[in-house]
Amino acid sequence: MDGKTLEKILEIVDQYKNNACLDYGWNLNLWDREDLVSGYPFINLKIFWSKEENQKVIDKVNEVFFDDLDVKYEDLAIFINNYNAVECHNVARSLLDNSYIAEWLLKNGIGNVYCHYDEDYEILRMRALK
């Protein structure tokens, strides 16, 4: 493999790595602790943010979780929703298992939140959540 080909491959990897979190977004589950009988008592939300906001999100997550590590969020983001690499998926999810970042995203108006089911929107509205 010549130097130009290798350089192009590494460029593609870096580009993909930095956009992985933008492409996948974040899943948030809202649990209803009082509803223990339904068997599936949560609303699954997905937050996606814009390209312009992406670097802010990467920087904030690195500041909170990866400040003193060689591995950074963008290195692990490609594994967060990748169930083919279970060990990496579990490591990535464990490292990011903290509500602080979700709170930071929402307080700073970063991203659009989507529900998986239409009826969940109505439940959120009834609870006065937008």
DADA-V949058 format. One record per pair of residues at least 24 apart in sequence whose ideal C-beta (glycine too) atoms are under 7 Angstrom apart, sorted by the first residue. I is the first residue (numbers start at 1). J is the second residue. D is the distance in Angstrom with one decimal. If there is no record, write none. Layout:
# DADA-V949058
i=I j=J d=D
i=I j=J d=D
This chain:
# DADA-V949058
i=17 j=74 d=4.9
i=17 j=75 d=6.5
i=17 j=78 d=6.4
i=18 j=74 d=5.2
i=20 j=74 d=6.5
i=20 j=77 d=3.9
i=20 j=78 d=4.3
i=21 j=54 d=6.9
i=21 j=57 d=6.4
i=21 j=58 d=6.5
i=21 j=73 d=6.8
i=21 j=74 d=6.8
i=21 j=77 d=4.1
i=22 j=49 d=6.9
i=22 j=51 d=6.4
i=22 j=54 d=4.5
i=24 j=77 d=6.8
i=24 j=80 d=6.0
i=24 j=81 d=4.8
i=26 j=102 d=7.0
i=28 j=102 d=5.5
i=43 j=115 d=6.3
i=43 j=120 d=4.5
i=43 j=123 d=6.5
i=43 j=124 d=7.0
i=44 j=116 d=4.8
i=45 j=113 d=5.2
i=45 j=114 d=6.7
i=45 j=115 d=5.9
i=46 j=114 d=4.8
i=47 j=105 d=6.1
i=47 j=111 d=4.2
i=47 j=113 d=5.3
i=48 j=111 d=5.8
i=48 j=112 d=5.6
i=49 j=110 d=5.1
i=49 j=111 d=3.8
i=53 j=110 d=5.0
i=53 j=111 d=6.9
i=56 j=110 d=6.8
i=57 j=110 d=6.6
i=60 j=101 d=6.7
i=60 j=104 d=6.1
i=61 j=101 d=5.9
i=64 j=100 d=6.5
i=64 j=101 d=6.4
i=65 j=95 d=5.7
i=65 j=96 d=6.6
